[in-house]
C-alpha cells in the first residue's frame, strides 16, 4: 500500500492512492466481518451497548494503526488528500454495526453492506445508521442473555 501511494505521488497519479485505500479497505473489512463465537460474546464483561462501543473503539484503533503509515505519507505529500480517510473510517464503523445487527445471517449481512455502499453517495444510508445501532444493541443483548454452554 505504501509503495502504491509513494509511486502515485512520484508520477503524479493520485489514483494510486485511492487504489491503496481500496486494497487496505478490503483487507480491514475482511477482518471486520469475521464473527466471534457466540460464547465470546456471551461471556464478555461488557454487555449490550458497552460491548458494541468497545468493539467499535478497538476496530477504530486497529484501523488507525493499519492505515497510520499511509496517513503519514499522505500528510507528507499532500495534506489536502486526508479527507479520504474520514469516509473510510465511517464505513468501517458501519460495517461493525451491520455485523452485529445481522449476526446470525452472513448472507443478509453482506447484501445490506453492499447496498449501504451502493447508496452511500446519495446520503440515504446515513439515515439508517441509528437503526443499525439499535438493532446491533438488541441482537447483542439477545446473544448475551441466552444461556451459552462452554464447548470442550
C-alpha positions as CSV (number, residue, x, y, z in Angstrom):
1,X,0.0,0.0,0.0
2,X,2.8,2.4,0.9
3,X,4.6,1.6,-2.4
4,X,1.4,2.4,-4.4
5,X,0.9,5.6,-2.5
6,X,4.5,6.7,-2.9
7,X,4.6,5.8,-6.6
8,X,1.3,7.7,-7.1
9,X,2.8,10.9,-5.8
10,X,6.1,10.3,-7.6
11,X,4.4,10.1,-11.0
12,X,1.6,12.4,-10.2
13,X,-1.2,9.8,-10.3
14,X,-3.5,10.3,-7.3
15,X,-5.5,7.3,-8.4
16,X,-2.8,5.0,-7.0
17,X,-3.5,6.5,-3.5
18,X,-7.2,5.5,-4.0
19,X,-6.2,2.0,-5.1
20,X,-4.0,1.7,-2.0
21,X,-7.0,2.8,0.1
22,X,-9.3,0.3,-1.7
23,X,-6.9,-2.6,-1.1
24,X,-6.4,-1.7,2.5
25,X,-10.1,-1.2,3.0
26,X,-10.9,-4.6,1.6
27,X,-8.3,-6.1,3.9
28,X,-9.7,-4.4,7.0
29,X,-13.3,-5.2,6.1
30,X,-12.5,-8.9,5.6
31,X,-11.2,-8.8,9.2
32,X,-14.2,-6.8,10.5
33,X,-16.7,-9.2,9.1
34,X,-15.1,-12.2,10.9
35,X,-17.6,-13.2,13.5
36,X,-16.6,-14.2,17.0
37,X,-18.0,-17.3,18.6
38,X,-21.3,-16.8,20.5
39,X,-19.6,-17.9,23.7
40,X,-17.1,-14.9,23.4
41,X,-20.0,-12.5,23.0
42,X,-22.0,-14.2,25.8
43,X,-19.1,-14.3,28.3
44,X,-17.8,-10.8,27.7
45,X,-17.6,-8.5,30.7
46,X,-19.2,-5.8,28.5
47,X,-22.9,-6.1,28.0
48,X,-25.0,-4.9,25.1
49,X,-24.2,-1.3,24.2
50,X,-20.9,-1.3,26.1
51,X,-19.8,-4.4,24.2
52,X,-20.6,-2.7,20.9
53,X,-18.9,0.5,21.8
54,X,-15.8,-1.4,22.9
55,X,-15.6,-3.4,19.7
56,X,-16.0,-0.2,17.7
57,X,-13.3,1.5,19.7
58,X,-10.9,-1.4,19.2
59,X,-11.7,-1.6,15.5
60,X,-11.1,2.1,15.0
61,X,-7.8,1.8,16.9
62,X,-6.7,-1.2,14.8
63,X,-7.7,0.6,11.5
64,X,-5.8,3.7,12.5
65,X,-2.7,1.6,13.2
66,X,-3.1,-0.3,9.9
67,X,-3.5,3.0,7.9
68,X,-1.2,5.0,10.1
69,X,1.9,4.8,7.8
70,X,-0.3,5.7,4.8
71,X,-1.8,8.6,6.7
72,X,1.7,9.9,7.5
73,X,2.8,9.5,3.9
74,X,-0.3,11.4,2.6
75,X,0.3,14.1,5.2
76,X,3.9,14.5,4.0
77,X,3.0,14.8,0.3
78,X,-0.4,16.4,0.2
79,X,-2.4,17.2,3.4
80,X,-5.5,18.1,1.2
81,X,-6.0,14.4,0.5
82,X,-6.5,13.5,4.1
83,X,-10.3,13.8,3.6
84,X,-10.4,10.4,2.0
85,X,-9.8,8.7,5.4
86,X,-12.9,10.1,7.1
87,X,-15.4,8.2,4.9
88,X,-13.2,5.1,5.0
89,X,-13.3,5.0,8.8
90,X,-17.0,5.8,8.8
91,X,-17.6,2.8,6.6
92,X,-15.6,0.6,9.0
93,X,-17.7,1.7,11.9
94,X,-20.9,1.0,10.0
95,X,-19.5,-2.4,9.0
96,X,-19.3,-3.3,12.7
97,X,-22.9,-2.2,13.3
98,X,-24.1,-4.3,10.3
99,X,-22.0,-7.2,11.5
100,X,-23.8,-7.3,14.9
101,X,-27.2,-6.2,13.6
102,X,-27.3,-9.3,11.3
103,X,-25.1,-11.6,13.4
104,X,-27.0,-14.8,12.6
105,X,-27.2,-14.3,8.8
106,X,-24.0,-13.7,6.9
107,X,-25.6,-13.5,3.5
108,X,-28.1,-10.8,4.7
109,X,-25.2,-9.0,6.3
110,X,-23.2,-8.9,3.1
111,X,-26.2,-7.8,1.0
112,X,-27.1,-5.0,3.3
113,X,-23.5,-3.8,3.5
114,X,-23.2,-3.8,-0.3
115,X,-26.5,-1.9,-0.6
116,X,-25.1,0.6,2.0
117,X,-22.0,1.1,-0.1
118,X,-24.0,1.5,-3.3
119,X,-26.3,4.1,-1.9
120,X,-23.7,5.9,0.2
121,X,-23.1,8.7,-2.4
122,X,-26.8,9.6,-2.1
123,X,-26.6,10.1,1.7
124,X,-29.6,7.8,2.2
125,X,-27.7,5.2,4.2
126,X,-26.8,7.9,6.8
127,X,-30.5,7.8,7.8
128,X,-30.4,4.1,8.7
129,X,-27.2,4.1,10.8
130,X,-29.3,4.7,14.0
131,X,-31.4,1.7,13.1
132,X,-28.3,-0.4,12.7
133,X,-27.1,0.8,16.0
134,X,-30.3,-0.1,17.9
135,X,-30.6,-3.4,16.1
136,X,-27.0,-4.3,17.0
137,X,-27.5,-3.5,20.6
138,X,-30.7,-5.6,20.6
139,X,-29.0,-8.5,18.9
140,X,-26.1,-8.4,21.4
141,X,-28.5,-8.3,24.3
142,X,-30.3,-11.3,23.0
143,X,-27.0,-13.2,22.4
144,X,-25.7,-12.3,25.9
145,X,-29.0,-13.2,27.7
146,X,-29.2,-16.7,26.1
147,X,-27.5,-19.5,28.0
148,X,-24.2,-20.3,26.3
149,X,-22.7,-23.6,27.3
150,X,-18.9,-23.9,27.2
151,X,-17.5,-26.1,24.4
152,X,-14.8,-28.6,25.3
